[in-house]
Amino acid sequence: MNLENYFPILLFILVGIGVGVVPMVLGKVLGPNRPDTEKLSPYECGFEAFEDARMKFDVRYYLVAILFILFDLETALLFPWAAVARELGPQVFVAILIFLLELVLGFVYLWKKGALDWE
């Protein structure tokens, strides 16, 4: 087994780990650490972070967030297709139309079920 063939892969892994870990370590070591009441207050979740774990909270916030991410990612798939639409041919155009139809039908279904209503 020739280990020289695996050197580029090992180097790639080490550089990837370095790019991911070094900035976090530098931020932790060099960054200021001055917590105050404003930094420790709840941001978007709407409830205090250090209360009883059995308290009730609104699940619709998380549902709307998940649906936003879902539809945002699906529409992000349209940008690469639009950049090369003419070179791909009519079969891909029909496939994208089917994809858009499924996207619209899913959105209408969620709308009719009331998943997007905020009472």
Order of alpha helices (4+ residues) and beta strands (2+ residues): alpha-alpha-alpha-alpha-alpha-alpha
